[in-house]
Amino acid sequence: DFEFFAERDPAVNAFALPGGFVGVNTGLITTAETESELAAVLAHEIGHVALRHIAETIGLQKQMELPSMIALAAALLLGASRPDLAAGAAVAAQGVPVQKQLAYSRDFEREADRMGIQVLERSGYDVRGMASFFERLQNSSRLYENNAPGYLRTHPLTTERIADMENRIQAMPYHQVADSLDFQLIRAKLRAQEGIPQDAVTEFEMQLNEHKFSSETAARYGLAQAFLRAKNYAGGEAQVAELRRLKAARRWWRPWRPICA
């Protein structure tokens, strides 16, 4: 059994925990350009759980603890006679287990990708969402330099890994999958809550003025939420009136007037 939960955190990250718990940061939801991309990350985490990667990683860490401690103790003993060699031996004692674990996790990542693609296909999402999301994340990581997103630090990403995804996906039939309105509304609400309120207002106003949106309903809902943060209740009411005109997903903005009051 799996249990999914969201963490209110702007960092782009998702993670799997023992017992089938899968968490996703709100920052990853706002970064995903499509619902299939978000589903791809969740499918990848499902792969980690189903393949028992977490249990094996914990077991590997326990196996490496004793040899690492022995090697570190030997380095300390060596320090009495050869301080120059002791420093190098201490670094090696700590570095070798880390390298082994890193290589091990890369294998896990490839396995989770393969299972994740299968889960994504059976769930009816666009399997190309996995490659597109990871490729964009890899490209954007160049701007972060040493401060890479948390997801890249915990999930080693390589060009070979993305190429492997794309090769597997090419053999699958293509079918376009539209985003659900719920996903678009949730993402719009989260984006409206980011940064400075007036910046969020400007962003959604630009989307509507230039017709650069995949859903007018979501864009107006995001603008209403941004106006609410900016305490511009008249502007928010005007957007809610437009939402009523569109007659879509009324449960999302029914409580608007009590909130403003």
WOWO-V317205 format. One record per backbone hydrogen bond with DSSP energy under -0.5 kcal/mol. NH is the residue of the N-H (numbers start at 1). CO is the residue of the C=O. E is the energy in kcal/mol with one decimal. If there is no record, write none. Layout:
nh->NH co->CO e->E
nh->NH co->CO e->E
This chain:
nh->3 co->20 e->-2.3
nh->5 co->22 e->-2.0
nh->7 co->24 e->-2.3
nh->9 co->7 e->-1.6
nh->13 co->11 e->-1.1
nh->15 co->23 e->-2.4
nh->17 co->21 e->-3.1
nh->20 co->17 e->-1.0
nh->21 co->17 e->-0.8
nh->22 co->3 e->-2.5
nh->23 co->15 e->-2.8
nh->24 co->5 e->-1.8
nh->25 co->13 e->-2.6
nh->26 co->7 e->-2.3
nh->27 co->9 e->-2.5
nh->27 co->11 e->-0.5
nh->28 co->11 e->-0.5
nh->28 co->25 e->-1.0
nh->29 co->25 e->-1.2
nh->30 co->26 e->-2.1
nh->31 co->27 e->-1.2
nh->32 co->28 e->-2.0
nh->38 co->34 e->-1.5
nh->39 co->35 e->-2.6
nh->40 co->36 e->-1.9
nh->41 co->37 e->-1.6
nh->42 co->38 e->-1.9
nh->43 co->39 e->-2.6
nh->44 co->40 e->-2.1
nh->45 co->41 e->-2.0
nh->46 co->42 e->-2.4
nh->47 co->43 e->-1.9
nh->48 co->44 e->-1.6
nh->49 co->45 e->-1.9
nh->50 co->46 e->-3.0
nh->51 co->47 e->-2.2
nh->52 co->49 e->-1.5
nh->53 co->48 e->-2.3
nh->54 co->48 e->-0.6
nh->56 co->52 e->-1.9
nh->57 co->53 e->-2.4
nh->58 co->54 e->-2.2
nh->59 co->55 e->-2.2
nh->60 co->56 e->-2.4
nh->61 co->57 e->-2.2
nh->62 co->58 e->-1.8
nh->63 co->59 e->-1.9
nh->64 co->60 e->-1.8
nh->65 co->61 e->-0.9
nh->66 co->62 e->-0.7
nh->67 co->63 e->-0.7
nh->68 co->64 e->-1.8
nh->69 co->65 e->-2.1
nh->70 co->66 e->-2.3
nh->71 co->67 e->-2.4
nh->72 co->68 e->-2.2
nh->73 co->69 e->-2.3
nh->74 co->70 e->-2.3
nh->75 co->71 e->-1.8
nh->76 co->72 e->-1.8
nh->77 co->73 e->-2.2
nh->78 co->74 e->-2.2
nh->79 co->75 e->-1.1
nh->80 co->77 e->-1.1
nh->81 co->78 e->-1.0
nh->82 co->78 e->-3.0
nh->86 co->82 e->-2.1
nh->87 co->83 e->-1.7
nh->88 co->84 e->-1.0
nh->89 co->85 e->-2.5
nh->90 co->86 e->-2.4
nh->91 co->87 e->-1.9
nh->92 co->88 e->-2.3
nh->93 co->89 e->-2.4
nh->94 co->90 e->-1.5
nh->95 co->91 e->-2.7
nh->96 co->92 e->-2.4
nh->97 co->93 e->-0.5
nh->98 co->94 e->-1.0
nh->99 co->95 e->-2.5
nh->100 co->96 e->-2.4
nh->101 co->97 e->-2.4
nh->102 co->98 e->-2.4
nh->103 co->99 e->-2.5
nh->104 co->100 e->-2.2
nh->105 co->101 e->-2.3
nh->106 co->102 e->-1.7
nh->107 co->103 e->-1.5
nh->108 co->104 e->-1.8
nh->109 co->105 e->-2.4
nh->110 co->106 e->-1.9
nh->111 co->107 e->-2.2
nh->112 co->108 e->-2.9
nh->113 co->109 e->-2.1
nh->114 co->110 e->-2.0
nh->115 co->111 e->-2.3
nh->116 co->112 e->-2.6
nh->117 co->113 e->-2.3
nh->118 co->114 e->-1.4
nh->119 co->115 e->-2.5
nh->120 co->116 e->-2.7
nh->121 co->117 e->-2.3
nh->122 co->118 e->-2.4
nh->123 co->119 e->-1.6
nh->124 co->121 e->-1.3
nh->125 co->120 e->-1.8
nh->127 co->125 e->-0.7
nh->129 co->126 e->-2.0
nh->130 co->127 e->-1.3
nh->131 co->127 e->-0.6
nh->132 co->128 e->-2.1
nh->133 co->129 e->-1.8
nh->134 co->130 e->-2.2
nh->135 co->131 e->-2.4
nh->136 co->132 e->-2.0
nh->137 co->133 e->-2.3
nh->138 co->134 e->-2.3
nh->139 co->135 e->-2.2
nh->140 co->136 e->-2.4
nh->141 co->137 e->-1.4
nh->142 co->138 e->-0.6
nh->142 co->139 e->-0.9
nh->143 co->140 e->-1.7
nh->144 co->140 e->-0.5
nh->144 co->141 e->-0.9
nh->145 co->141 e->-1.0
nh->147 co->144 e->-2.3
nh->148 co->146 e->-0.9
nh->151 co->12 e->-1.8
nh->152 co->149 e->-1.0
nh->153 co->149 e->-1.4
nh->154 co->150 e->-1.9
nh->155 co->151 e->-1.4
nh->162 co->158 e->-1.8
nh->163 co->159 e->-2.4
nh->164 co->160 e->-2.2
nh->165 co->161 e->-1.9
nh->166 co->162 e->-2.5
nh->167 co->163 e->-2.3
nh->168 co->164 e->-1.8
nh->169 co->165 e->-2.4
nh->170 co->166 e->-2.1
nh->171 co->167 e->-0.7
nh->172 co->169 e->-2.0
nh->178 co->176 e->-0.5
nh->184 co->180 e->-1.8
nh->185 co->181 e->-2.6
nh->186 co->182 e->-2.6
nh->187 co->183 e->-2.6
nh->188 co->184 e->-2.1
nh->189 co->185 e->-2.5
nh->190 co->186 e->-2.4
nh->191 co->187 e->-2.5
nh->192 co->188 e->-2.0
nh->193 co->189 e->-0.9
nh->193 co->190 e->-0.5
nh->194 co->191 e->-1.0
nh->199 co->196 e->-0.6
nh->200 co->196 e->-1.8
nh->201 co->197 e->-2.2
nh->202 co->198 e->-2.5
nh->203 co->199 e->-2.2
nh->204 co->200 e->-2.2
nh->205 co->201 e->-2.4
nh->206 co->202 e->-2.2
nh->207 co->203 e->-1.9
nh->208 co->204 e->-2.1
nh->209 co->205 e->-2.7
nh->210 co->206 e->-2.4
nh->212 co->207 e->-2.1
nh->213 co->211 e->-0.8
nh->219 co->215 e->-2.1
nh->220 co->216 e->-2.6
nh->221 co->217 e->-2.2
nh->222 co->218 e->-2.6
nh->223 co->219 e->-2.1
nh->224 co->220 e->-2.3
nh->225 co->221 e->-2.2
nh->226 co->222 e->-2.3
nh->227 co->223 e->-2.7
nh->228 co->224 e->-2.0
nh->229 co->225 e->-1.9
nh->230 co->226 e->-2.0
nh->231 co->228 e->-1.0
nh->232 co->227 e->-2.7
nh->233 co->231 e->-1.1
nh->236 co->232 e->-1.9
nh->237 co->233 e->-2.6
nh->238 co->234 e->-2.0
nh->239 co->235 e->-1.6
nh->240 co->236 e->-2.2
nh->241 co->237 e->-2.1
nh->242 co->238 e->-1.5
nh->243 co->239 e->-2.1
nh->244 co->240 e->-2.3
nh->245 co->241 e->-1.7
nh->246 co->242 e->-1.8
nh->247 co->243 e->-1.1
nh->248 co->243 e->-0.8
nh->252 co->249 e->-1.7
nh->253 co->250 e->-1.1
nh->254 co->250 e->-1.0
nh->256 co->253 e->-1.6
nh->257 co->254 e->-0.5
nh->259 co->255 e->-1.9
nh->260 co->256 e->-2.4
nh->261 co->257 e->-2.5
